[in-house]
């Protein structure tokens, strides 16, 4: 017994919430509030708590707090890819705004299959998140049943429908496609080819493009489908296939700026001038697009706002605050640059 007592006495005592409070010169209740609801605490108080935590090495027991209050402070965010620049700003904005509201983001990568998305969300629910963010509006019936039975707040992003699972922040891919096609027709392009990825949201944009092109009597539209994820090399190979298909091409519409960049590089490699010999249109307004030579015409989505709005709507609903609207259409902007 003496040996055990001596052994235990030699072990360092883990810092407690009270230790943090003593170090910061605050009450334990104030420290707890700073950890669980930082948006309710003054910036100076937060800084004192952070400094005290750093000095003491205190690790908050979020699990214990969650069991006591039945709150995990976790928000599950499901995206198809993390190496897709299209989602980076949105994920960062989500993380930042959720942290401001006292929540922690659990990021999950689902790929582009509905069944894998359902499997991931089903597994996540065992961690008892307080809300879920999903990419897109097309989900398996199994996932819909899981979420409806869970009664968790859900925000779908990067798409648009009047009937979301719960809440939604996005834009119409079909209208994006319509806008691009009308623009290309107004510019006078008659022989348009497509380089497109195989995901469902891109397919909706493609339909929007084709609908308008057909309205303008442009019926023979050659199209090259490339596998996910979009990559510069696939834009090059896509244009190569179009040009070697025997079709006369004076413009190419790509489902992303990354593919558009690859198409421009391939055109330059073949001695074709952009847009003199062939025009190129992208989608997404990625960071490189305006700095590329030639700069890439594209469609801009406020990716940061998607994340901010989604996080705010979710936190508000969890905390019982009334939301002005359940569906937010953030719209889009077609940006004309040198490539068209």
MIPAVO-415928 format. One record per residue (C-alpha): x, y, z; residue number from 1; chain; residue in three letters. Coordinates in steps of 0.5 Angstrom, whole numbers, plus 500, padded with zeros to 3 digits. Example, Ala and Ser with C-alpha at 12.3 -4.5 7.8 and 13.67 -1.06 7.14 Angstrom:
% residues 2
{c1 = 525 c2 = 491 c3 = 516 n = 1 chain = A res = Ala};
{c1 = 527 c2 = 498 c3 = 514 n = 2 chain = A res = Ser};
***
This chain:
% residues 340
{c1 = 500 c2 = 500 c3 = 500 n = 1 chain = A res = Unk};
{c1 = 506 c2 = 505 c3 = 502 n = 2 chain = A res = Unk};
{c1 = 509 c2 = 503 c3 = 495 n = 3 chain = A res = Unk};
{c1 = 503 c2 = 505 c3 = 491 n = 4 chain = A res = Unk};
{c1 = 502 c2 = 511 c3 = 495 n = 5 chain = A res = Unk};
{c1 = 509 c2 = 513 c3 = 494 n = 6 chain = A res = Unk};
{c1 = 508 c2 = 512 c3 = 486 n = 7 chain = A res = Unk};
{c1 = 502 c2 = 516 c3 = 486 n = 8 chain = A res = Unk};
{c1 = 505 c2 = 522 c3 = 490 n = 9 chain = A res = Unk};
{c1 = 510 c2 = 522 c3 = 484 n = 10 chain = A res = Unk};
{c1 = 505 c2 = 523 c3 = 479 n = 11 chain = A res = Unk};
{c1 = 504 c2 = 530 c3 = 476 n = 12 chain = A res = Unk};
{c1 = 497 c2 = 532 c3 = 478 n = 13 chain = A res = Unk};
{c1 = 493 c2 = 534 c3 = 471 n = 14 chain = A res = Unk};
{c1 = 492 c2 = 542 c3 = 471 n = 15 chain = A res = Unk};
{c1 = 484 c2 = 543 c3 = 472 n = 16 chain = A res = Unk};
{c1 = 479 c2 = 548 c3 = 470 n = 17 chain = A res = Unk};
{c1 = 480 c2 = 551 c3 = 477 n = 18 chain = A res = Unk};
{c1 = 488 c2 = 552 c3 = 476 n = 19 chain = A res = Unk};
{c1 = 486 c2 = 556 c3 = 469 n = 20 chain = A res = Unk};
{c1 = 482 c2 = 560 c3 = 473 n = 21 chain = A res = Unk};
{c1 = 487 c2 = 562 c3 = 479 n = 22 chain = A res = Unk};
{c1 = 492 c2 = 563 c3 = 473 n = 23 chain = A res = Unk};
{c1 = 487 c2 = 568 c3 = 469 n = 24 chain = A res = Unk};
{c1 = 485 c2 = 571 c3 = 476 n = 25 chain = A res = Unk};
{c1 = 478 c2 = 569 c3 = 474 n = 26 chain = A res = Unk};
{c1 = 472 c2 = 565 c3 = 477 n = 27 chain = A res = Unk};
{c1 = 472 c2 = 558 c3 = 474 n = 28 chain = A res = Unk};
{c1 = 465 c2 = 560 c3 = 471 n = 29 chain = A res = Unk};
{c1 = 468 c2 = 565 c3 = 467 n = 30 chain = A res = Unk};
{c1 = 473 c2 = 560 c3 = 464 n = 31 chain = A res = Unk};
{c1 = 468 c2 = 555 c3 = 463 n = 32 chain = A res = Unk};
{c1 = 463 c2 = 560 c3 = 459 n = 33 chain = A res = Unk};
{c1 = 470 c2 = 562 c3 = 455 n = 34 chain = A res = Unk};
{c1 = 471 c2 = 555 c3 = 453 n = 35 chain = A res = Unk};
{c1 = 464 c2 = 553 c3 = 452 n = 36 chain = A res = Unk};
{c1 = 461 c2 = 560 c3 = 449 n = 37 chain = A res = Unk};
{c1 = 467 c2 = 564 c3 = 447 n = 38 chain = A res = Unk};
{c1 = 462 c2 = 569 c3 = 443 n = 39 chain = A res = Unk};
{c1 = 459 c2 = 571 c3 = 450 n = 40 chain = A res = Unk};
{c1 = 465 c2 = 573 c3 = 453 n = 41 chain = A res = Unk};
{c1 = 469 c2 = 579 c3 = 452 n = 42 chain = A res = Unk};
{c1 = 476 c2 = 579 c3 = 448 n = 43 chain = A res = Unk};
{c1 = 480 c2 = 581 c3 = 453 n = 44 chain = A res = Unk};
{c1 = 477 c2 = 575 c3 = 458 n = 45 chain = A res = Unk};
{c1 = 478 c2 = 570 c3 = 452 n = 46 chain = A res = Unk};
{c1 = 486 c2 = 572 c3 = 452 n = 47 chain = A res = Unk};
{c1 = 487 c2 = 571 c3 = 459 n = 48 chain = A res = Unk};
{c1 = 484 c2 = 564 c3 = 459 n = 49 chain = A res = Unk};
{c1 = 488 c2 = 563 c3 = 453 n = 50 chain = A res = Unk};
{c1 = 494 c2 = 565 c3 = 456 n = 51 chain = A res = Unk};
{c1 = 492 c2 = 561 c3 = 462 n = 52 chain = A res = Unk};
{c1 = 491 c2 = 555 c3 = 459 n = 53 chain = A res = Unk};
{c1 = 498 c2 = 555 c3 = 455 n = 54 chain = A res = Unk};
{c1 = 501 c2 = 557 c3 = 462 n = 55 chain = A res = Unk};
{c1 = 498 c2 = 551 c3 = 465 n = 56 chain = A res = Unk};
{c1 = 497 c2 = 546 c3 = 460 n = 57 chain = A res = Unk};
{c1 = 490 c2 = 545 c3 = 461 n = 58 chain = A res = Unk};
{c1 = 486 c2 = 540 c3 = 456 n = 59 chain = A res = Unk};
{c1 = 479 c2 = 541 c3 = 457 n = 60 chain = A res = Unk};
{c1 = 475 c2 = 535 c3 = 458 n = 61 chain = A res = Unk};
{c1 = 470 c2 = 537 c3 = 452 n = 62 chain = A res = Unk};
{c1 = 467 c2 = 529 c3 = 453 n = 63 chain = A res = Unk};
{c1 = 465 c2 = 530 c3 = 460 n = 64 chain = A res = Unk};
{c1 = 462 c2 = 537 c3 = 459 n = 65 chain = A res = Unk};
{c1 = 458 c2 = 534 c3 = 453 n = 66 chain = A res = Unk};
{c1 = 455 c2 = 528 c3 = 457 n = 67 chain = A res = Unk};
{c1 = 453 c2 = 533 c3 = 463 n = 68 chain = A res = Unk};
{c1 = 450 c2 = 538 c3 = 458 n = 69 chain = A res = Unk};
{c1 = 448 c2 = 533 c3 = 452 n = 70 chain = A res = Unk};
{c1 = 452 c2 = 537 c3 = 448 n = 71 chain = A res = Unk};
{c1 = 458 c2 = 535 c3 = 444 n = 72 chain = A res = Unk};
{c1 = 460 c2 = 542 c3 = 441 n = 73 chain = A res = Unk};
{c1 = 461 c2 = 538 c3 = 434 n = 74 chain = A res = Unk};
{c1 = 459 c2 = 540 c3 = 427 n = 75 chain = A res = Unk};
{c1 = 460 c2 = 535 c3 = 422 n = 76 chain = A res = Unk};
{c1 = 462 c2 = 538 c3 = 415 n = 77 chain = A res = Unk};
{c1 = 462 c2 = 533 c3 = 409 n = 78 chain = A res = Unk};
{c1 = 465 c2 = 535 c3 = 403 n = 79 chain = A res = Unk};
{c1 = 467 c2 = 531 c3 = 397 n = 80 chain = A res = Unk};
{c1 = 474 c2 = 533 c3 = 396 n = 81 chain = A res = Unk};
{c1 = 479 c2 = 536 c3 = 400 n = 82 chain = A res = Unk};
{c1 = 484 c2 = 537 c3 = 395 n = 83 chain = A res = Unk};
{c1 = 479 c2 = 541 c3 = 391 n = 84 chain = A res = Unk};
{c1 = 481 c2 = 549 c3 = 391 n = 85 chain = A res = Unk};
{c1 = 473 c2 = 550 c3 = 390 n = 86 chain = A res = Unk};
{c1 = 472 c2 = 548 c3 = 397 n = 87 chain = A res = Unk};
{c1 = 478 c2 = 550 c3 = 401 n = 88 chain = A res = Unk};
{c1 = 475 c2 = 557 c3 = 402 n = 89 chain = A res = Unk};
{c1 = 468 c2 = 555 c3 = 404 n = 90 chain = A res = Unk};
{c1 = 471 c2 = 550 c3 = 409 n = 91 chain = A res = Unk};
{c1 = 476 c2 = 555 c3 = 412 n = 92 chain = A res = Unk};
{c1 = 470 c2 = 560 c3 = 413 n = 93 chain = A res = Unk};
{c1 = 466 c2 = 554 c3 = 416 n = 94 chain = A res = Unk};
{c1 = 471 c2 = 553 c3 = 421 n = 95 chain = A res = Unk};
{c1 = 473 c2 = 560 c3 = 423 n = 96 chain = A res = Unk};
{c1 = 465 c2 = 562 c3 = 424 n = 97 chain = A res = Unk};
{c1 = 464 c2 = 556 c3 = 428 n = 98 chain = A res = Unk};
{c1 = 470 c2 = 557 c3 = 432 n = 99 chain = A res = Unk};
{c1 = 467 c2 = 564 c3 = 434 n = 100 chain = A res = Unk};
{c1 = 461 c2 = 561 c3 = 436 n = 101 chain = A res = Unk};
{c1 = 464 c2 = 556 c3 = 440 n = 102 chain = A res = Unk};
{c1 = 463 c2 = 550 c3 = 436 n = 103 chain = A res = Unk};
{c1 = 469 c2 = 545 c3 = 433 n = 104 chain = A res = Unk};
{c1 = 469 c2 = 542 c3 = 426 n = 105 chain = A res = Unk};
{c1 = 469 c2 = 535 c3 = 424 n = 106 chain = A res = Unk};
{c1 = 471 c2 = 535 c3 = 417 n = 107 chain = A res = Unk};
{c1 = 470 c2 = 528 c3 = 413 n = 108 chain = A res = Unk};
{c1 = 471 c2 = 527 c3 = 406 n = 109 chain = A res = Unk};
{c1 = 466 c2 = 523 c3 = 402 n = 110 chain = A res = Unk};
{c1 = 468 c2 = 522 c3 = 395 n = 111 chain = A res = Unk};
{c1 = 463 c2 = 523 c3 = 390 n = 112 chain = A res = Unk};
{c1 = 458 c2 = 517 c3 = 392 n = 113 chain = A res = Unk};
{c1 = 452 c2 = 517 c3 = 395 n = 114 chain = A res = Unk};
{c1 = 453 c2 = 511 c3 = 399 n = 115 chain = A res = Unk};
{c1 = 459 c2 = 513 c3 = 402 n = 116 chain = A res = Unk};
{c1 = 457 c2 = 519 c3 = 404 n = 117 chain = A res = Unk};
{c1 = 451 c2 = 516 c3 = 408 n = 118 chain = A res = Unk};
{c1 = 456 c2 = 511 c3 = 411 n = 119 chain = A res = Unk};
{c1 = 460 c2 = 517 c3 = 413 n = 120 chain = A res = Unk};
{c1 = 454 c2 = 521 c3 = 416 n = 121 chain = A res = Unk};
{c1 = 452 c2 = 514 c3 = 420 n = 122 chain = A res = Unk};
{c1 = 459 c2 = 513 c3 = 423 n = 123 chain = A res = Unk};
{c1 = 459 c2 = 521 c3 = 425 n = 124 chain = A res = Unk};
{c1 = 452 c2 = 520 c3 = 429 n = 125 chain = A res = Unk};
{c1 = 455 c2 = 516 c3 = 434 n = 126 chain = A res = Unk};
{c1 = 460 c2 = 522 c3 = 436 n = 127 chain = A res = Unk};
{c1 = 453 c2 = 526 c3 = 437 n = 128 chain = A res = Unk};
{c1 = 455 c2 = 532 c3 = 433 n = 129 chain = A res = Unk};
{c1 = 450 c2 = 538 c3 = 434 n = 130 chain = A res = Unk};
{c1 = 449 c2 = 539 c3 = 427 n = 131 chain = A res = Unk};
{c1 = 451 c2 = 537 c3 = 420 n = 132 chain = A res = Unk};
{c1 = 453 c2 = 540 c3 = 413 n = 133 chain = A res = Unk};
{c1 = 453 c2 = 537 c3 = 407 n = 134 chain = A res = Unk};
{c1 = 455 c2 = 538 c3 = 400 n = 135 chain = A res = Unk};
{c1 = 450 c2 = 538 c3 = 395 n = 136 chain = A res = Unk};
{c1 = 443 c2 = 536 c3 = 395 n = 137 chain = A res = Unk};
{c1 = 443 c2 = 529 c3 = 392 n = 138 chain = A res = Unk};
{c1 = 443 c2 = 524 c3 = 397 n = 139 chain = A res = Unk};
{c1 = 441 c2 = 517 c3 = 398 n = 140 chain = A res = Unk};
{c1 = 434 c2 = 515 c3 = 401 n = 141 chain = A res = Unk};
{c1 = 438 c2 = 512 c3 = 407 n = 142 chain = A res = Unk};
{c1 = 442 c2 = 518 c3 = 409 n = 143 chain = A res = Unk};
{c1 = 435 c2 = 522 c3 = 408 n = 144 chain = A res = Unk};
{c1 = 432 c2 = 517 c3 = 413 n = 145 chain = A res = Unk};
{c1 = 438 c2 = 517 c3 = 418 n = 146 chain = A res = Unk};
{c1 = 438 c2 = 525 c3 = 418 n = 147 chain = A res = Unk};
{c1 = 431 c2 = 526 c3 = 419 n = 148 chain = A res = Unk};
{c1 = 430 c2 = 521 c3 = 425 n = 149 chain = A res = Unk};
{c1 = 436 c2 = 524 c3 = 428 n = 150 chain = A res = Unk};
{c1 = 433 c2 = 531 c3 = 428 n = 151 chain = A res = Unk};
{c1 = 439 c2 = 534 c3 = 428 n = 152 chain = A res = Unk};
{c1 = 440 c2 = 541 c3 = 424 n = 153 chain = A res = Unk};
{c1 = 443 c2 = 540 c3 = 417 n = 154 chain = A res = Unk};
{c1 = 445 c2 = 545 c3 = 412 n = 155 chain = A res = Unk};
{c1 = 446 c2 = 543 c3 = 405 n = 156 chain = A res = Unk};
{c1 = 451 c2 = 548 c3 = 401 n = 157 chain = A res = Unk};
{c1 = 453 c2 = 549 c3 = 394 n = 158 chain = A res = Unk};
{c1 = 447 c2 = 547 c3 = 391 n = 159 chain = A res = Unk};
{c1 = 440 c2 = 550 c3 = 390 n = 160 chain = A res = Unk};
{c1 = 433 c2 = 547 c3 = 391 n = 161 chain = A res = Unk};
{c1 = 426 c2 = 550 c3 = 394 n = 162 chain = A res = Unk};
{c1 = 426 c2 = 544 c3 = 399 n = 163 chain = A res = Unk};
{c1 = 432 c2 = 542 c3 = 402 n = 164 chain = A res = Unk};
{c1 = 433 c2 = 537 c3 = 408 n = 165 chain = A res = Unk};
{c1 = 433 c2 = 543 c3 = 413 n = 166 chain = A res = Unk};
{c1 = 437 c2 = 549 c3 = 411 n = 167 chain = A res = Unk};
{c1 = 441 c2 = 551 c3 = 405 n = 168 chain = A res = Unk};
{c1 = 446 c2 = 556 c3 = 402 n = 169 chain = A res = Unk};
{c1 = 448 c2 = 555 c3 = 395 n = 170 chain = A res = Unk};
{c1 = 446 c2 = 557 c3 = 388 n = 171 chain = A res = Unk};
{c1 = 443 c2 = 554 c3 = 382 n = 172 chain = A res = Unk};
{c1 = 448 c2 = 550 c3 = 377 n = 173 chain = A res = Unk};
{c1 = 443 c2 = 550 c3 = 372 n = 174 chain = A res = Unk};
{c1 = 442 c2 = 558 c3 = 371 n = 175 chain = A res = Unk};
{c1 = 450 c2 = 558 c3 = 371 n = 176 chain = A res = Unk};
{c1 = 450 c2 = 554 c3 = 365 n = 177 chain = A res = Unk};
{c1 = 445 c2 = 558 c3 = 362 n = 178 chain = A res = Unk};
{c1 = 449 c2 = 564 c3 = 363 n = 179 chain = A res = Unk};
{c1 = 455 c2 = 561 c3 = 361 n = 180 chain = A res = Unk};
{c1 = 452 c2 = 559 c3 = 354 n = 181 chain = A res = Unk};
{c1 = 448 c2 = 565 c3 = 353 n = 182 chain = A res = Unk};
{c1 = 455 c2 = 569 c3 = 354 n = 183 chain = A res = Unk};
{c1 = 458 c2 = 565 c3 = 349 n = 184 chain = A res = Unk};
{c1 = 453 c2 = 565 c3 = 344 n = 185 chain = A res = Unk};
{c1 = 453 c2 = 573 c3 = 345 n = 186 chain = A res = Unk};
{c1 = 460 c2 = 573 c3 = 343 n = 187 chain = A res = Unk};
{c1 = 459 c2 = 570 c3 = 337 n = 188 chain = A res = Unk};
{c1 = 462 c2 = 563 c3 = 338 n = 189 chain = A res = Unk};
{c1 = 459 c2 = 557 c3 = 333 n = 190 chain = A res = Unk};
{c1 = 463 c2 = 551 c3 = 334 n = 191 chain = A res = Unk};
{c1 = 463 c2 = 550 c3 = 342 n = 192 chain = A res = Unk};
{c1 = 466 c2 = 544 c3 = 345 n = 193 chain = A res = Unk};
{c1 = 465 c2 = 542 c3 = 352 n = 194 chain = A res = Unk};
{c1 = 471 c2 = 539 c3 = 357 n = 195 chain = A res = Unk};
{c1 = 467 c2 = 536 c3 = 363 n = 196 chain = A res = Unk};
{c1 = 468 c2 = 532 c3 = 370 n = 197 chain = A res = Unk};
{c1 = 463 c2 = 527 c3 = 372 n = 198 chain = A res = Unk};
{c1 = 460 c2 = 529 c3 = 378 n = 199 chain = A res = Unk};
{c1 = 452 c2 = 531 c3 = 379 n = 200 chain = A res = Unk};
{c1 = 453 c2 = 538 c3 = 380 n = 201 chain = A res = Unk};
{c1 = 457 c2 = 539 c3 = 374 n = 202 chain = A res = Unk};
{c1 = 452 c2 = 535 c3 = 370 n = 203 chain = A res = Unk};
{c1 = 447 c2 = 540 c3 = 372 n = 204 chain = A res = Unk};
{c1 = 451 c2 = 546 c3 = 369 n = 205 chain = A res = Unk};
{c1 = 452 c2 = 542 c3 = 363 n = 206 chain = A res = Unk};
{c1 = 445 c2 = 541 c3 = 362 n = 207 chain = A res = Unk};
{c1 = 444 c2 = 548 c3 = 363 n = 208 chain = A res = Unk};
{c1 = 449 c2 = 550 c3 = 358 n = 209 chain = A res = Unk};
{c1 = 446 c2 = 545 c3 = 353 n = 210 chain = A res = Unk};
{c1 = 439 c2 = 547 c3 = 353 n = 211 chain = A res = Unk};
{c1 = 441 c2 = 554 c3 = 351 n = 212 chain = A res = Unk};
{c1 = 446 c2 = 552 c3 = 346 n = 213 chain = A res = Unk};
{c1 = 440 c2 = 548 c3 = 343 n = 214 chain = A res = Unk};
{c1 = 436 c2 = 554 c3 = 343 n = 215 chain = A res = Unk};
{c1 = 441 c2 = 558 c3 = 339 n = 216 chain = A res = Unk};
{c1 = 441 c2 = 552 c3 = 334 n = 217 chain = A res = Unk};
{c1 = 447 c2 = 549 c3 = 336 n = 218 chain = A res = Unk};
{c1 = 446 c2 = 542 c3 = 336 n = 219 chain = A res = Unk};
{c1 = 453 c2 = 538 c3 = 335 n = 220 chain = A res = Unk};
{c1 = 456 c2 = 540 c3 = 341 n = 221 chain = A res = Unk};
{c1 = 462 c2 = 535 c3 = 342 n = 222 chain = A res = Unk};
{c1 = 464 c2 = 533 c3 = 349 n = 223 chain = A res = Unk};
{c1 = 469 c2 = 530 c3 = 353 n = 224 chain = A res = Unk};
{c1 = 468 c2 = 527 c3 = 360 n = 225 chain = A res = Unk};
{c1 = 474 c2 = 527 c3 = 364 n = 226 chain = A res = Unk};
{c1 = 474 c2 = 523 c3 = 371 n = 227 chain = A res = Unk};
{c1 = 474 c2 = 526 c3 = 378 n = 228 chain = A res = Unk};
{c1 = 478 c2 = 530 c3 = 381 n = 229 chain = A res = Unk};
{c1 = 479 c2 = 535 c3 = 376 n = 230 chain = A res = Unk};
{c1 = 486 c2 = 537 c3 = 374 n = 231 chain = A res = Unk};
{c1 = 490 c2 = 541 c3 = 369 n = 232 chain = A res = Unk};
{c1 = 493 c2 = 535 c3 = 366 n = 233 chain = A res = Unk};
{c1 = 486 c2 = 533 c3 = 364 n = 234 chain = A res = Unk};
{c1 = 484 c2 = 539 c3 = 361 n = 235 chain = A res = Unk};
{c1 = 490 c2 = 538 c3 = 357 n = 236 chain = A res = Unk};
{c1 = 488 c2 = 531 c3 = 355 n = 237 chain = A res = Unk};
{c1 = 481 c2 = 534 c3 = 354 n = 238 chain = A res = Unk};
{c1 = 482 c2 = 539 c3 = 349 n = 239 chain = A res = Unk};
{c1 = 487 c2 = 534 c3 = 345 n = 240 chain = A res = Unk};
{c1 = 481 c2 = 529 c3 = 344 n = 241 chain = A res = Unk};
{c1 = 476 c2 = 535 c3 = 342 n = 242 chain = A res = Unk};
{c1 = 481 c2 = 538 c3 = 337 n = 243 chain = A res = Unk};
{c1 = 483 c2 = 531 c3 = 334 n = 244 chain = A res = Unk};
{c1 = 476 c2 = 529 c3 = 334 n = 245 chain = A res = Unk};
{c1 = 475 c2 = 532 c3 = 327 n = 246 chain = A res = Unk};
{c1 = 470 c2 = 537 c3 = 330 n = 247 chain = A res = Unk};
{c1 = 471 c2 = 544 c3 = 328 n = 248 chain = A res = Unk};
{c1 = 472 c2 = 548 c3 = 335 n = 249 chain = A res = Unk};
{c1 = 472 c2 = 556 c3 = 336 n = 250 chain = A res = Unk};
{c1 = 471 c2 = 555 c3 = 343 n = 251 chain = A res = Unk};
{c1 = 471 c2 = 551 c3 = 349 n = 252 chain = A res = Unk};
{c1 = 467 c2 = 551 c3 = 356 n = 253 chain = A res = Unk};
{c1 = 470 c2 = 547 c3 = 362 n = 254 chain = A res = Unk};
{c1 = 467 c2 = 545 c3 = 368 n = 255 chain = A res = Unk};
{c1 = 472 c2 = 548 c3 = 372 n = 256 chain = A res = Unk};
{c1 = 478 c2 = 553 c3 = 372 n = 257 chain = A res = Unk};
{c1 = 483 c2 = 548 c3 = 373 n = 258 chain = A res = Unk};
{c1 = 481 c2 = 544 c3 = 367 n = 259 chain = A res = Unk};
{c1 = 480 c2 = 551 c3 = 363 n = 260 chain = A res = Unk};
{c1 = 488 c2 = 552 c3 = 365 n = 261 chain = A res = Unk};
{c1 = 490 c2 = 546 c3 = 362 n = 262 chain = A res = Unk};
{c1 = 486 c2 = 547 c3 = 356 n = 263 chain = A res = Unk};
{c1 = 490 c2 = 554 c3 = 355 n = 264 chain = A res = Unk};
{c1 = 496 c2 = 550 c3 = 356 n = 265 chain = A res = Unk};
{c1 = 495 c2 = 545 c3 = 351 n = 266 chain = A res = Unk};
{c1 = 492 c2 = 550 c3 = 346 n = 267 chain = A res = Unk};
{c1 = 499 c2 = 554 c3 = 347 n = 268 chain = A res = Unk};
{c1 = 503 c2 = 548 c3 = 346 n = 269 chain = A res = Unk};
{c1 = 499 c2 = 547 c3 = 339 n = 270 chain = A res = Unk};
{c1 = 501 c2 = 554 c3 = 337 n = 271 chain = A res = Unk};
{c1 = 494 c2 = 556 c3 = 338 n = 272 chain = A res = Unk};
{c1 = 492 c2 = 563 c3 = 340 n = 273 chain = A res = Unk};
{c1 = 487 c2 = 564 c3 = 346 n = 274 chain = A res = Unk};
{c1 = 482 c2 = 567 c3 = 344 n = 275 chain = A res = Unk};
{c1 = 484 c2 = 568 c3 = 337 n = 276 chain = A res = Unk};
{c1 = 484 c2 = 561 c3 = 335 n = 277 chain = A res = Unk};
{c1 = 480 c2 = 558 c3 = 341 n = 278 chain = A res = Unk};
{c1 = 476 c2 = 561 c3 = 347 n = 279 chain = A res = Unk};
{c1 = 476 c2 = 558 c3 = 353 n = 280 chain = A res = Unk};
{c1 = 471 c2 = 559 c3 = 359 n = 281 chain = A res = Unk};
{c1 = 472 c2 = 556 c3 = 366 n = 282 chain = A res = Unk};
{c1 = 468 c2 = 556 c3 = 373 n = 283 chain = A res = Unk};
{c1 = 470 c2 = 557 c3 = 380 n = 284 chain = A res = Unk};
{c1 = 474 c2 = 564 c3 = 379 n = 285 chain = A res = Unk};
{c1 = 480 c2 = 560 c3 = 383 n = 286 chain = A res = Unk};
{c1 = 486 c2 = 564 c3 = 385 n = 287 chain = A res = Unk};
{c1 = 490 c2 = 563 c3 = 379 n = 288 chain = A res = Unk};
{c1 = 485 c2 = 565 c3 = 374 n = 289 chain = A res = Unk};
{c1 = 485 c2 = 572 c3 = 374 n = 290 chain = A res = Unk};
{c1 = 493 c2 = 572 c3 = 374 n = 291 chain = A res = Unk};
{c1 = 494 c2 = 567 c3 = 369 n = 292 chain = A res = Unk};
{c1 = 496 c2 = 569 c3 = 362 n = 293 chain = A res = Unk};
{c1 = 491 c2 = 570 c3 = 358 n = 294 chain = A res = Unk};
{c1 = 487 c2 = 571 c3 = 364 n = 295 chain = A res = Unk};
{c1 = 481 c2 = 566 c3 = 365 n = 296 chain = A res = Unk};
{c1 = 474 c2 = 568 c3 = 364 n = 297 chain = A res = Unk};
{c1 = 470 c2 = 564 c3 = 369 n = 298 chain = A res = Unk};
{c1 = 464 c2 = 564 c3 = 374 n = 299 chain = A res = Unk};
{c1 = 465 c2 = 567 c3 = 381 n = 300 chain = A res = Unk};
{c1 = 462 c2 = 564 c3 = 387 n = 301 chain = A res = Unk};
{c1 = 463 c2 = 567 c3 = 394 n = 302 chain = A res = Unk};
{c1 = 466 c2 = 561 c3 = 397 n = 303 chain = A res = Unk};
{c1 = 467 c2 = 565 c3 = 403 n = 304 chain = A res = Unk};
{c1 = 460 c2 = 567 c3 = 404 n = 305 chain = A res = Unk};
{c1 = 457 c2 = 560 c3 = 403 n = 306 chain = A res = Unk};
{c1 = 461 c2 = 558 c3 = 409 n = 307 chain = A res = Unk};
{c1 = 460 c2 = 564 c3 = 414 n = 308 chain = A res = Unk};
{c1 = 452 c2 = 563 c3 = 412 n = 309 chain = A res = Unk};
{c1 = 452 c2 = 556 c3 = 413 n = 310 chain = A res = Unk};
{c1 = 456 c2 = 556 c3 = 420 n = 311 chain = A res = Unk};
{c1 = 451 c2 = 562 c3 = 422 n = 312 chain = A res = Unk};
{c1 = 445 c2 = 559 c3 = 420 n = 313 chain = A res = Unk};
{c1 = 447 c2 = 552 c3 = 424 n = 314 chain = A res = Unk};
{c1 = 449 c2 = 555 c3 = 430 n = 315 chain = A res = Unk};
{c1 = 443 c2 = 560 c3 = 430 n = 316 chain = A res = Unk};
{c1 = 438 c2 = 554 c3 = 430 n = 317 chain = A res = Unk};
{c1 = 442 c2 = 550 c3 = 435 n = 318 chain = A res = Unk};
{c1 = 442 c2 = 555 c3 = 440 n = 319 chain = A res = Unk};
{c1 = 434 c2 = 556 c3 = 438 n = 320 chain = A res = Unk};
{c1 = 435 c2 = 563 c3 = 435 n = 321 chain = A res = Unk};
{c1 = 430 c2 = 565 c3 = 429 n = 322 chain = A res = Unk};
{c1 = 432 c2 = 565 c3 = 422 n = 323 chain = A res = Unk};
{c1 = 430 c2 = 569 c3 = 417 n = 324 chain = A res = Unk};
{c1 = 430 c2 = 564 c3 = 411 n = 325 chain = A res = Unk};
{c1 = 432 c2 = 557 c3 = 411 n = 326 chain = A res = Unk};
{c1 = 434 c2 = 557 c3 = 403 n = 327 chain = A res = Unk};
{c1 = 439 c2 = 563 c3 = 401 n = 328 chain = A res = Unk};
{c1 = 441 c2 = 563 c3 = 394 n = 329 chain = A res = Unk};
{c1 = 448 c2 = 567 c3 = 394 n = 330 chain = A res = Unk};
{c1 = 448 c2 = 568 c3 = 386 n = 331 chain = A res = Unk};
{c1 = 454 c2 = 568 c3 = 382 n = 332 chain = A res = Unk};
{c1 = 457 c2 = 573 c3 = 377 n = 333 chain = A res = Unk};
{c1 = 460 c2 = 571 c3 = 370 n = 334 chain = A res = Unk};
{c1 = 467 c2 = 575 c3 = 370 n = 335 chain = A res = Unk};
{c1 = 469 c2 = 576 c3 = 363 n = 336 chain = A res = Unk};
{c1 = 477 c2 = 576 c3 = 362 n = 337 chain = A res = Unk};
{c1 = 482 c2 = 575 c3 = 356 n = 338 chain = A res = Unk};
{c1 = 481 c2 = 568 c3 = 355 n = 339 chain = A res = Unk};
{c1 = 474 c2 = 569 c3 = 351 n = 340 chain = A res = Unk};
***
